[in-house]
Amino acid sequence: MHDGTGTEVDVAALQAEVQQLRTALKRRPVIDMAKGAVMAFSRCDEDAAFRTLSGVSQTHNVKLFDLATALLADLPEGSTGAGGQAGELVARFWTREEQGPA
């Protein structure tokens, strides 16, 4: 398909890119909330929290969104961030998952 300027436009590639952007926009709040949890538990800044999540994601070959979702699901309800490090919480979740059902 031509766009009228002599440039060929790959509509399928553009549609795929739009879909990827929509998915990223939907997932961003979950990742941001997980980052906030890591910040609260570890008392670290945003960059350190992201590095922690990214490191666990890469170590366990798990997508960042899936890790963030699991972390948020594993948080105690009404958690205020007191008592314990987020890295331990994340490690506990993935260790528990790897060992099979409890």
C-alpha positions in Angstrom: 0.0 0.0 0.0 1.3 3.5 -0.8 0.6 6.5 1.4 0.5 9.0 -1.5 4.0 10.3 -1.1 5.6 7.4 -2.8 6.4 5.6 0.5 5.2 2.1 1.0 3.3 1.6 4.2 3.2 -1.8 5.9 -0.2 -1.8 7.4 0.2 -5.1 9.1 3.4 -3.9 10.8 1.6 -0.7 12.0 -1.3 -2.7 13.3 1.1 -5.0 15.2 2.9 -2.0 16.7 -0.4 -0.4 17.8 -1.4 -3.7 19.5 1.9 -3.9 21.3 1.5 -0.3 22.5 -2.0 -1.0 23.7 -0.8 -4.0 25.6 2.1 -2.0 27.2 -0.3 0.7 28.3 -2.6 -1.9 30.0 0.3 -3.6 31.7 2.2 -0.4 32.9 0.0 0.3 36.0 0.5 -3.3 37.3 4.3 -3.0 36.9 4.2 0.4 38.5 2.3 -0.9 41.5 4.7 -3.8 41.9 7.6 -1.3 41.7 5.8 0.7 44.5 5.6 -2.4 46.6 9.3 -3.1 46.2 10.0 0.5 47.0 7.9 0.3 50.2 9.4 -3.0 51.4 13.0 -2.3 50.5 12.9 1.4 51.2 14.6 2.1 47.9 14.2 4.4 45.0 12.2 3.8 41.8 15.3 2.8 39.8 16.5 0.3 42.4 13.0 -1.2 42.6 12.9 -1.6 38.8 16.3 -3.2 38.8 15.1 -5.7 41.5 12.0 -6.7 39.5 14.0 -6.9 36.3 16.7 -9.0 37.9 14.2 -11.5 39.3 12.3 -11.5 35.9 15.5 -12.3 34.0 16.8 -14.8 36.6 13.6 -16.8 36.5 12.9 -16.2 32.8 9.5 -14.7 33.6 7.9 -11.8 31.9 8.0 -8.6 34.0 4.3 -8.2 33.9 3.7 -11.8 35.1 6.2 -11.3 37.9 4.5 -8.0 38.9 1.1 -9.7 38.9 2.4 -12.5 41.0 4.1 -10.1 43.5 0.9 -8.1 43.9 -1.2 -11.2 44.4 1.3 -12.4 47.0 1.2 -9.3 49.1 -0.6 -9.6 52.4 -3.9 -7.6 52.3 -3.5 -4.2 54.0 0.3 -4.5 53.8 2.0 -1.3 54.8 5.6 -2.3 53.8 6.7 -3.0 57.3 8.7 -6.1 58.1 10.7 -7.8 55.4 12.3 -7.0 52.1 10.5 -7.1 48.8 13.3 -9.2 47.3 12.6 -11.9 49.9 8.9 -11.7 49.1 9.5 -12.1 45.4 12.0 -14.9 46.0 9.6 -16.7 48.3 6.9 -16.6 45.7 9.1 -18.0 42.9 10.7 -20.6 45.2 7.3 -21.7 46.4 6.1 -21.9 42.7 9.2 -23.9 41.6 8.8 -26.4 44.5 5.2 -27.2 43.4 2.0 -26.8 45.2 2.1 -26.5 49.0 
